[in-house]
Amino acid sequence: MSNGPHAKLAELGLTLPEVAPPVASYVPAVQSGQHVYVSGQLPMAEGKLLATGKVGAGISAEQAKDLAERCALNALAAVDALVGLENVVKIVKLTGFVASAPGFTGQPGVINGASDLFGAVFGEAGRHARAAVGVAELPLDAPVEVDVIVEVA
């Protein structure tokens, strides 16, 4: 158990937050067969966005990377609440959306915040397929959003 995902989070100085309540008509995560599909997660803490605005104009790439990590932590909370992190076999796919100022092209580096967290928590099982997409706007003016597909036992 000392090598489990909760222990890894503790080693990183992180604890799972409460599952972020949906901001519209959906649920945080759904299991279908051996996969959990996590809805888009914003960088929320205690019911509030940690930042708003565009990356590359008001939000630095480094700050956005930290926000992407928070999105990933929120995704893990949704998985844990539904099936338990100890049942995660593999992080299969991560899609990251970055609200980007014109000319900002560092989306992959921003989404590394989420990817790096999954790797730190799950090791090889945290390595995943991924897309990092620049978008004009995200819900609630969030700078970053991630969704995840996870294989579970």
ROMI-293977 format. One record per atom (N, C-alpha, C): residue in one letter; atom name; x, y, z; residue number from 1. Coordinates in Angstrom, 2 decimals, always signed. Last residue first. Layout:
<atoms>
("A","CA",(X,Y,Z),NUM);
...
</atoms>
This chain:
<atoms>
("A","N",(-9.37,-1.75,-13.17),153);
("A","CA",(-9.51,-3.19,-12.96),153);
("A","C",(-10.96,-3.54,-12.65),153);
("V","N",(-9.47,+0.78,-15.75),152);
("V","CA",(-9.55,+0.33,-14.37),152);
("V","C",(-9.73,-1.18,-14.32),152);
("E","N",(-8.14,+3.38,-17.69),151);
("E","CA",(-8.50,+1.96,-17.62),151);
("E","C",(-8.45,+1.54,-16.16),151);
("V","N",(-9.37,+6.62,-18.36),150);
("V","CA",(-8.59,+5.77,-17.47),150);
("V","C",(-9.08,+4.33,-17.57),150);
("I","N",(-9.23,+9.65,-19.96),149);
("I","CA",(-9.79,+8.30,-20.04),149);
("I","C",(-8.83,+7.38,-19.29),149);
("V","N",(-9.89,+13.08,-19.22),148);
("V","CA",(-9.04,+11.90,-19.12),148);
("V","C",(-9.87,+10.64,-19.34),148);
("D","N",(-9.48,+16.59,-19.85),147);
("D","CA",(-10.31,+15.41,-19.63),147);
("D","C",(-9.44,+14.18,-19.81),147);
("V","N",(-8.78,+19.89,-18.65),146);
("V","CA",(-8.33,+18.58,-19.10),146);
("V","C",(-9.46,+17.56,-18.93),146);
("E","N",(-8.23,+23.34,-19.22),145);
("E","CA",(-9.19,+22.28,-18.91),145);
("E","C",(-8.59,+20.96,-19.40),145);
("V","N",(-7.25,+26.69,-18.47),144);
("V","CA",(-6.91,+25.31,-18.82),144);
("V","C",(-8.06,+24.39,-18.44),144);
("P","N",(-8.28,+29.18,-17.76),143);
("P","CA",(-7.14,+29.13,-18.68),143);
("P","C",(-6.86,+27.73,-19.23),143);
("A","N",(-11.79,+29.95,-17.74),142);
("A","CA",(-10.66,+29.16,-17.22),142);
("A","C",(-9.52,+29.17,-18.24),142);
("D","N",(-14.14,+31.28,-18.24),141);
("D","CA",(-12.88,+31.99,-18.53),141);
("D","C",(-11.67,+31.28,-17.93),141);
("L","N",(-16.20,+29.49,-17.98),140);
("L","CA",(-15.93,+30.37,-16.84),140);
("L","C",(-14.64,+31.18,-17.01),140);
("P","N",(-14.86,+27.32,-20.47),139);
("P","CA",(-15.92,+27.67,-19.53),139);
("P","C",(-15.41,+28.52,-18.37),139);
("L","N",(-12.62,+29.03,-22.78),138);
("L","CA",(-13.02,+27.87,-22.00),138);
("L","C",(-14.10,+28.29,-21.02),138);
("E","N",(-11.67,+30.16,-26.05),137);
("E","CA",(-12.35,+30.36,-24.77),137);
("E","C",(-12.60,+29.02,-24.11),137);
("A","N",(-9.93,+29.34,-28.12),136);
("A","CA",(-10.20,+30.76,-27.89),136);
("A","C",(-10.77,+31.02,-26.51),136);
("V","N",(-7.33,+26.85,-27.59),135);
("V","CA",(-8.71,+27.26,-27.89),135);
("V","C",(-8.88,+28.74,-27.55),135);
("G","N",(-4.96,+24.39,-28.35),134);
("G","CA",(-5.21,+25.80,-28.04),134);
("G","C",(-6.61,+26.16,-28.47),134);
("V","N",(-4.45,+21.20,-27.00),133);
("V","CA",(-5.14,+22.01,-27.99),133);
("V","C",(-5.30,+23.44,-27.50),133);
("A","N",(-2.89,+18.27,-26.92),132);
("A","CA",(-2.83,+19.57,-26.25),132);
("A","C",(-3.30,+20.60,-27.26),132);
("A","N",(-3.49,+14.84,-26.38),131);
("A","CA",(-3.61,+15.98,-27.27),131);
("A","C",(-3.57,+17.24,-26.41),131);
("R","N",(-2.03,+11.59,-25.86),130);
("R","CA",(-2.40,+12.93,-25.43),130);
("R","C",(-2.63,+13.86,-26.61),130);
("A","N",(-1.51,+8.46,-24.12),129);
("A","CA",(-1.69,+9.21,-25.36),129);
("A","C",(-2.25,+10.58,-24.98),129);
("H","N",(+0.65,+8.08,-21.22),128);
("H","CA",(-0.63,+8.08,-21.93),128);
("H","C",(-0.52,+8.72,-23.30),128);
("R","N",(+1.82,+6.87,-18.12),127);
("R","CA",(+2.16,+7.34,-19.47),127);
("R","C",(+0.97,+7.11,-20.38),127);
("G","N",(+1.11,+5.64,-15.79),126);
("G","CA",(+0.66,+7.01,-15.98),126);
("G","C",(+1.02,+7.60,-17.33),126);
("A","N",(+2.37,+3.26,-15.71),125);
("A","CA",(+0.93,+3.22,-15.96),125);
("A","C",(+0.34,+4.62,-16.14),125);
("E","N",(+4.93,+4.06,-14.90),124);
("E","CA",(+4.71,+3.67,-16.30),124);
("E","C",(+3.22,+3.64,-16.64),124);
("G","N",(+3.62,+6.08,-12.31),123);
("G","CA",(+4.79,+5.53,-12.99),123);
("G","C",(+4.47,+5.21,-14.44),123);
("F","N",(+1.52,+7.35,-11.02),122);
("F","CA",(+1.30,+5.99,-11.50),122);
("F","C",(+2.50,+5.36,-12.20),122);
("V","N",(+2.45,+9.87,-10.13),121);
("V","CA",(+1.56,+9.08,-9.29),121);
("V","C",(+1.52,+7.62,-9.72),121);
("A","N",(+4.07,+10.85,-12.17),120);
("A","CA",(+4.60,+10.80,-10.80),120);
("A","C",(+3.76,+9.89,-9.91),120);
("G","N",(+2.33,+10.73,-14.38),119);
("G","CA",(+3.55,+9.94,-14.35),119);
("G","C",(+4.10,+9.78,-12.95),119);
("F","N",(+0.41,+12.62,-13.58),118);
("F","CA",(+0.02,+11.22,-13.79),118);
("F","C",(+1.23,+10.30,-13.77),118);
("L","N",(+2.05,+14.92,-13.54),117);
("L","CA",(+1.42,+14.43,-12.31),117);
("L","C",(+1.02,+12.97,-12.46),117);
("D","N",(+2.76,+15.17,-16.23),116);
("D","CA",(+3.81,+14.90,-15.24),116);
("D","C",(+3.21,+14.39,-13.93),116);
("S","N",(+0.27,+15.79,-17.40),115);
("S","CA",(+0.98,+14.55,-17.74),115);
("S","C",(+2.01,+14.18,-16.70),115);
("A","N",(-0.26,+18.33,-16.25),114);
("A","CA",(-1.14,+17.19,-16.00),114);
("A","C",(-0.42,+15.87,-16.26),114);
("G","N",(+1.94,+19.77,-17.22),113);
("G","CA",(+1.60,+19.82,-15.80),113);
("G","C",(+0.70,+18.66,-15.41),113);
("N","N",(+1.87,+19.51,-19.96),112);
("N","CA",(+2.82,+18.68,-19.23),112);
("N","C",(+2.54,+18.71,-17.73),112);
("I","N",(+0.29,+21.54,-20.80),111);
("I","CA",(-0.39,+20.29,-20.47),111);
("I","C",(+0.57,+19.28,-19.84),111);
("V","N",(+2.30,+23.46,-21.33),110);
("V","CA",(+1.28,+23.69,-20.31),110);
("V","C",(+0.67,+22.37,-19.86),110);
("G","N",(+3.68,+22.29,-23.45),109);
("G","CA",(+4.36,+22.53,-22.18),109);
("G","C",(+3.39,+22.77,-21.03),109);
("P","N",(+1.66,+22.32,-25.49),108);
("P","CA",(+2.21,+21.06,-24.96),108);
("P","C",(+2.92,+21.22,-23.62),108);
("Q","N",(+1.17,+25.18,-25.86),107);
("Q","CA",(+0.17,+24.29,-25.25),107);
("Q","C",(+0.76,+22.98,-24.74),107);
("G","N",(+2.61,+27.39,-26.86),106);
("G","CA",(+3.21,+26.51,-25.86),106);
("G","C",(+2.25,+25.55,-25.19),106);
("T","N",(+1.88,+29.42,-28.53),105);
("T","CA",(+2.00,+28.08,-29.11),105);
("T","C",(+2.60,+27.07,-28.14),105);
("F","N",(+0.22,+32.42,-28.94),104);
("F","CA",(+0.74,+31.48,-27.94),104);
("F","C",(+0.73,+30.07,-28.53),104);
("G","N",(-1.02,+33.97,-30.89),103);
("G","CA",(+0.41,+33.75,-30.99),103);
("G","C",(+0.99,+32.80,-29.96),103);
("P","N",(-3.57,+35.15,-28.77),102);
("P","CA",(-3.05,+35.06,-30.13),102);
("P","C",(-1.52,+34.93,-30.12),102);
("A","N",(-3.84,+33.09,-25.82),101);
("A","CA",(-3.76,+34.40,-26.44),101);
("A","C",(-3.25,+34.23,-27.87),101);
("S","N",(-5.82,+30.24,-25.19),100);
("S","CA",(-4.56,+30.80,-25.64),100);
("S","C",(-4.73,+32.19,-26.23),100);
("A","N",(-6.74,+27.89,-23.08),99);
("A","CA",(-7.27,+29.16,-23.58),99);
("A","C",(-6.07,+30.03,-23.91),99);
("V","N",(-6.14,+24.63,-23.77),98);
("V","CA",(-5.49,+25.81,-23.23),98);
("V","C",(-6.10,+27.04,-23.88),98);
("F","N",(-6.91,+21.34,-22.96),97);
("F","CA",(-7.34,+22.53,-23.68),97);
("F","C",(-6.74,+23.75,-23.00),97);
("G","N",(-5.93,+18.00,-23.29),96);
("G","CA",(-5.79,+19.27,-22.59),96);
("G","C",(-6.16,+20.42,-23.50),96);
("T","N",(-6.67,+14.71,-22.78),95);
("T","CA",(-6.85,+15.82,-23.71),95);
("T","C",(-6.81,+17.10,-22.89),95);
("L","N",(-5.24,+11.62,-22.35),94);
("L","CA",(-5.43,+12.93,-21.75),94);
("L","C",(-5.63,+13.93,-22.88),94);
("K","N",(-5.70,+8.16,-22.00),93);
("K","CA",(-5.72,+9.33,-22.89),93);
("K","C",(-5.99,+10.58,-22.07),93);
("V","N",(-5.06,+6.23,-19.96),92);
("V","CA",(-5.07,+5.89,-21.38),92);
("V","C",(-4.90,+7.14,-22.25),92);
("I","N",(-3.52,+5.20,-17.21),91);
("I","CA",(-4.05,+6.44,-17.76),91);
("I","C",(-3.93,+6.27,-19.27),91);
("K","N",(-4.28,+2.00,-15.90),90);
("K","CA",(-3.55,+2.80,-16.88),90);
("K","C",(-4.28,+4.11,-17.13),90);
("V","N",(-5.56,+0.99,-13.66),89);
("V","CA",(-4.60,+0.13,-14.36),89);
("V","C",(-3.69,+1.00,-15.24),89);
("V","N",(-6.94,+1.86,-10.63),88);
("V","CA",(-6.43,+2.38,-11.91),88);
("V","C",(-5.36,+1.44,-12.44),88);
("N","N",(-7.70,+1.11,-8.13),87);
("N","CA",(-8.18,+0.29,-9.24),87);
("N","C",(-7.70,+0.77,-10.61),87);
("E","N",(-6.89,+3.02,-6.37),86);
("E","CA",(-6.17,+1.75,-6.34),86);
("E","C",(-6.59,+0.82,-7.47),86);
("L","N",(-8.75,+5.05,-6.64),85);
("L","CA",(-7.49,+5.15,-7.38),85);
("L","C",(-6.71,+3.84,-7.40),85);
("G","N",(-12.16,+4.33,-7.04),84);
("G","CA",(-10.97,+4.19,-6.20),84);
("G","C",(-9.70,+4.21,-7.02),84);
("V","N",(-14.44,+4.90,-8.51),83);
("V","CA",(-13.96,+3.51,-8.49),83);
("V","C",(-12.77,+3.28,-7.56),83);
("L","N",(-15.38,+7.57,-7.85),82);
("L","CA",(-16.19,+6.62,-8.61),82);
("L","C",(-15.75,+5.17,-8.41),82);
("A","N",(-13.43,+8.90,-6.42),81);
("A","CA",(-14.80,+8.88,-5.89),81);
("A","C",(-15.65,+7.82,-6.58),81);
("D","N",(-11.24,+8.59,-8.14),80);
("D","CA",(-11.22,+7.99,-6.81),80);
("D","C",(-12.63,+7.86,-6.25),80);
("V","N",(-12.06,+10.15,-10.32),79);
("V","CA",(-11.83,+8.71,-10.50),79);
("V","C",(-11.90,+8.01,-9.14),79);
("A","N",(-12.13,+12.68,-9.09),78);
("A","CA",(-13.35,+12.13,-9.70),78);
("A","C",(-13.23,+10.62,-9.90),78);
("A","N",(-9.45,+12.95,-8.36),77);
("A","CA",(-10.49,+12.94,-7.32),77);
("A","C",(-11.78,+12.34,-7.85),77);
("L","N",(-8.26,+13.06,-10.86),76);
("L","CA",(-7.99,+11.90,-10.00),76);
("L","C",(-9.01,+11.81,-8.87),76);
("A","N",(-9.22,+15.56,-11.65),75);
("A","CA",(-9.63,+14.36,-12.39),75);
("A","C",(-9.39,+13.11,-11.55),75);
("N","N",(-7.86,+17.17,-9.85),74);
("N","CA",(-9.33,+17.12,-9.78),74);
("N","C",(-9.86,+15.90,-10.53),74);
("L","N",(-5.30,+16.74,-10.84),73);
("L","CA",(-5.61,+16.33,-9.48),73);
("L","C",(-7.13,+16.23,-9.29),73);
("A","N",(-5.61,+17.96,-13.34),72);
("A","CA",(-5.34,+16.52,-13.26),72);
("A","C",(-5.64,+15.98,-11.87),72);
("C","N",(-5.94,+20.62,-12.54),71);
("C","CA",(-7.01,+19.94,-13.30),71);
("C","C",(-6.85,+18.43,-13.21),71);
("R","N",(-3.42,+21.01,-11.40),70);
("R","CA",(-4.62,+21.04,-10.54),70);
("R","C",(-5.81,+20.38,-11.25),70);
("E","N",(-1.86,+20.92,-13.70),69);
("E","CA",(-1.66,+19.91,-12.66),69);
("E","C",(-2.88,+19.85,-11.75),69);
("A","N",(-2.81,+23.22,-14.90),68);
("A","CA",(-3.08,+21.93,-15.55),68);
("A","C",(-2.87,+20.79,-14.55),68);
("L","N",(-1.71,+25.09,-13.16),67);
("L","CA",(-3.17,+24.97,-13.23),67);
("L","C",(-3.57,+23.65,-13.89),67);
("D","N",(+0.99,+24.78,-13.78),66);
("D","CA",(+0.52,+24.45,-12.42),66);
("D","C",(-0.99,+24.27,-12.39),66);
("K","N",(+0.85,+25.73,-16.40),65);
("K","CA",(+1.29,+24.36,-16.16),65);
("K","C",(+0.85,+23.90,-14.77),65);
("A","N",(+0.15,+28.38,-15.93),64);
("A","CA",(-0.83,+27.51,-16.59),64);
("A","C",(-0.45,+26.04,-16.40),64);
("Q","N",(+2.54,+29.31,-14.87),63);
("Q","CA",(+1.34,+29.31,-14.03),63);
("Q","C",(+0.30,+28.36,-14.61),63);
("E","N",(+4.11,+29.00,-17.19),62);
("E","CA",(+4.46,+28.26,-15.97),62);
("E","C",(+3.26,+28.19,-15.02),62);
("A","N",(+2.90,+30.77,-18.98),61);
("A","CA",(+2.93,+29.33,-19.30),61);
("A","C",(+3.23,+28.51,-18.06),61);
("S","N",(+0.88,+33.22,-17.24),60);
("S","CA",(+2.14,+32.72,-17.80),60);
("S","C",(+2.02,+31.23,-18.11),60);
("I","N",(-1.77,+35.22,-18.00),59);
("I","CA",(-1.44,+33.94,-17.37),59);
("I","C",(-0.16,+33.43,-18.04),59);
("G","N",(-1.53,+37.55,-19.51),58);
("G","CA",(-2.05,+37.62,-18.15),58);
("G","C",(-1.78,+36.36,-17.36),58);
("A","N",(-1.23,+35.90,-22.11),57);
("A","CA",(-1.69,+37.28,-21.91),57);
("A","C",(-2.33,+37.34,-20.52),57);
("G","N",(-0.53,+33.30,-22.05),56);
("G","CA",(+0.22,+34.15,-22.97),56);
("G","C",(-0.20,+35.60,-22.90),56);
("V","N",(-3.74,+32.18,-21.53),55);
("V","CA",(-2.33,+31.86,-21.39),55);
("V","C",(-1.57,+32.62,-22.47),55);
("K","N",(-6.35,+34.27,-20.35),54);
("K","CA",(-5.68,+33.59,-21.45),54);
("K","C",(-4.21,+33.34,-21.12),54);
("G","N",(-8.49,+33.79,-17.44),53);
("G","CA",(-7.80,+34.53,-18.48),53);
("G","C",(-7.10,+33.63,-19.48),53);
("T","N",(-8.25,+33.03,-13.94),52);
("T","CA",(-9.03,+33.20,-15.17),52);
("T","C",(-8.16,+33.95,-16.17),52);
("A","N",(-7.64,+30.70,-11.28),51);
("A","CA",(-7.24,+31.81,-12.14),51);
("A","C",(-8.20,+31.88,-13.31),51);
("L","N",(-8.98,+28.87,-9.74),50);
("L","CA",(-7.74,+29.41,-9.20),50);
("L","C",(-7.22,+30.59,-10.02),50);
("L","N",(-12.47,+28.93,-9.21),49);
("L","CA",(-11.37,+28.86,-10.16),49);
("L","C",(-10.13,+29.49,-9.55),49);
("K","N",(-13.89,+27.27,-6.37),48);
("K","CA",(-13.54,+28.50,-7.09),48);
("K","C",(-12.42,+28.23,-8.08),48);
("G","N",(-14.34,+25.04,-4.77),47);
("G","CA",(-15.46,+25.62,-5.51),47);
("G","C",(-15.17,+26.87,-6.29),47);
("E","N",(-11.81,+24.33,-3.82),46);
("E","CA",(-12.85,+24.78,-2.89),46);
("E","C",(-13.96,+25.55,-3.60),46);
("A","N",(-10.51,+24.91,-6.92),45);
("A","CA",(-10.16,+24.55,-5.55),45);
("A","C",(-11.22,+25.17,-4.65),45);
("M","N",(-10.07,+24.12,-10.37),44);
("M","CA",(-10.92,+24.55,-9.26),44);
("M","C",(-10.32,+24.09,-7.93),44);
("P","N",(-9.34,+24.15,-13.31),43);
("P","CA",(-8.45,+24.32,-12.15),43);
("P","C",(-9.22,+24.93,-10.97),43);
("L","N",(-11.68,+21.69,-14.62),42);
("L","CA",(-11.10,+23.03,-14.58),42);
("L","C",(-10.19,+23.13,-13.36),42);
("Q","N",(-12.13,+18.85,-16.55),41);
("Q","CA",(-11.88,+19.38,-15.22),41);
("Q","C",(-11.17,+20.72,-15.34),41);
("G","N",(-14.43,+17.07,-18.46),40);
("G","CA",(-13.46,+18.15,-18.43),40);
("G","C",(-13.35,+18.75,-17.04),40);
("S","N",(-15.05,+13.80,-17.07),39);
("S","CA",(-15.46,+15.03,-17.72),39);
("S","C",(-14.37,+16.08,-17.61),39);
("V","N",(-13.51,+10.76,-17.60),38);
("V","CA",(-13.62,+11.89,-16.69),38);
("V","C",(-13.99,+13.12,-17.49),38);
("Y","N",(-14.37,+7.55,-17.93),37);
("Y","CA",(-14.28,+8.77,-18.73),37);
("Y","C",(-14.54,+9.93,-17.79),37);
("V","N",(-12.95,+4.51,-17.30),36);
("V","CA",(-13.60,+5.65,-16.68),36);
("V","C",(-13.32,+6.85,-17.56),36);
("H","N",(-13.28,+1.14,-18.46),35);
("H","CA",(-12.79,+2.51,-18.63),35);
("H","C",(-13.63,+3.51,-17.84),35);
("Q","N",(-14.29,-1.38,-18.62),34);
("Q","CA",(-13.05,-1.20,-17.87),34);
("Q","C",(-12.46,+0.20,-18.02),34);
("G","N",(-17.61,-0.34,-18.82),33);
("G","CA",(-16.69,-1.47,-18.90),33);
("G","C",(-15.48,-1.21,-18.04),33);
("S","N",(-17.61,+2.86,-18.00),32);
("S","CA",(-18.20,+1.99,-19.02),32);
("S","C",(-17.22,+0.86,-19.23),32);
("Q","N",(-18.20,+5.33,-15.61),31);
("Q","CA",(-17.52,+4.09,-15.94),31);
("Q","C",(-18.32,+3.35,-16.98),31);
("V","N",(-17.79,+8.82,-15.54),30);
("V","CA",(-18.68,+7.70,-15.86),30);
("V","C",(-17.81,+6.48,-16.16),30);
("A","N",(-17.63,+11.88,-13.68),29);
("A","CA",(-16.99,+10.72,-14.31),29);
("A","C",(-18.02,+9.62,-14.50),29);
("P","N",(-19.27,+14.12,-13.05),28);
("P","CA",(-17.81,+14.25,-13.08),28);
("P","C",(-17.10,+13.10,-13.80),28);
("V","N",(-22.06,+14.60,-15.31),27);
("V","CA",(-21.50,+14.07,-14.08),27);
("V","C",(-19.97,+14.12,-14.17),27);
("Y","N",(-24.00,+17.45,-16.47),26);
("Y","CA",(-23.19,+16.25,-16.68),26);
("Y","C",(-22.73,+15.75,-15.32),26);
("S","N",(-24.88,+20.40,-17.09),25);
("S","CA",(-25.64,+19.15,-17.00),25);
("S","C",(-24.81,+17.94,-17.39),25);
("A","N",(-22.43,+22.37,-15.31),24);
("A","CA",(-23.55,+22.26,-16.25),24);
("A","C",(-24.18,+20.88,-16.07),24);
("V","N",(-20.34,+22.19,-13.63),23);
("V","CA",(-20.83,+23.54,-13.87),23);
("V","C",(-21.99,+23.56,-14.86),23);
("P","N",(-20.09,+19.67,-11.06),22);
("P","CA",(-20.24,+20.07,-12.46),22);
("P","C",(-20.78,+21.49,-12.58),22);
("P","N",(-17.87,+20.08,-8.28),21);
("P","CA",(-19.22,+19.90,-8.79),21);
("P","C",(-19.31,+20.36,-10.25),21);
("A","N",(-14.94,+18.26,-7.78),20);
("A","CA",(-15.49,+19.54,-8.23),20);
("A","C",(-16.90,+19.32,-8.77),20);
("V","N",(-14.52,+16.29,-4.98),19);
("V","CA",(-14.83,+16.28,-6.41),19);
("V","C",(-15.48,+17.62,-6.76),19);
("E","N",(-12.05,+17.56,-2.72),18);
("E","CA",(-13.42,+17.12,-2.97),18);
("E","C",(-13.65,+17.15,-4.48),18);
("P","N",(-8.63,+16.62,-3.59),17);
("P","CA",(-9.68,+17.54,-3.16),17);
("P","C",(-11.05,+16.86,-3.22),17);
("L","N",(-6.03,+14.61,-2.35),16);
("L","CA",(-7.16,+14.72,-3.28),16);
("L","C",(-8.18,+15.71,-2.74),16);
("T","N",(-2.96,+16.22,-1.66),15);
("T","CA",(-4.11,+15.44,-1.21),15);
("T","C",(-5.22,+15.62,-2.22),15);
("L","N",(+0.61,+16.30,-1.94),14);
("L","CA",(-0.73,+16.57,-2.48),14);
("L","C",(-1.77,+15.70,-1.79),14);
("G","N",(+3.26,+15.78,-1.62),13);
("G","CA",(+2.68,+16.86,-0.83),13);
("G","C",(+1.28,+17.24,-1.27),13);
("L","N",(+4.24,+13.60,-2.81),12);
("L","CA",(+4.31,+14.83,-3.60),12);
("L","C",(+3.76,+16.04,-2.84),12);
("E","N",(+3.54,+11.72,-0.94),11);
("E","CA",(+4.97,+11.99,-1.14),11);
("E","C",(+5.17,+13.30,-1.91),11);
("A","N",(+0.78,+11.70,-1.43),10);
("A","CA",(+1.27,+12.23,-0.16),10);
("A","C",(+2.76,+12.58,-0.26),10);
("L","N",(+0.77,+10.44,-3.94),9);
("L","CA",(+0.27,+11.81,-3.81),9);
("L","C",(+0.80,+12.46,-2.53),9);
("K","N",(+1.74,+7.95,-3.14),8);
("K","CA",(+2.52,+8.76,-4.08),8);
("K","C",(+2.07,+10.22,-4.01),8);
("A","N",(-0.38,+7.11,-1.53),7);
("A","CA",(+0.94,+7.31,-0.93),7);
("A","C",(+1.82,+8.17,-1.83),7);
("H","N",(-2.34,+6.87,-3.49),6);
("H","CA",(-2.55,+7.83,-2.39),6);
("H","C",(-1.22,+8.13,-1.70),6);
("P","N",(-1.26,+4.84,-5.17),5);
("P","CA",(-1.42,+6.21,-5.65),5);
("P","C",(-1.64,+7.24,-4.54),5);
("G","N",(+1.12,+2.78,-3.30),4);
("G","CA",(-0.12,+3.06,-3.99),4);
("G","C",(-0.25,+4.52,-4.37),4);
("N","N",(+3.22,+2.00,-1.79),3);
("N","CA",(+3.53,+2.42,-3.15),3);
("N","C",(+2.28,+2.78,-3.94),3);
("S","N",(+2.10,+1.16,+0.53),2);
("S","CA",(+2.95,+2.34,+0.61),2);
("S","C",(+3.36,+2.83,-0.77),2);
("M","N",(+0.82,-1.19,+0.00),1);
("M","CA",(+0.00,+0.00,+0.00),1);
("M","C",(+0.86,+1.25,+0.00),1);
</atoms>
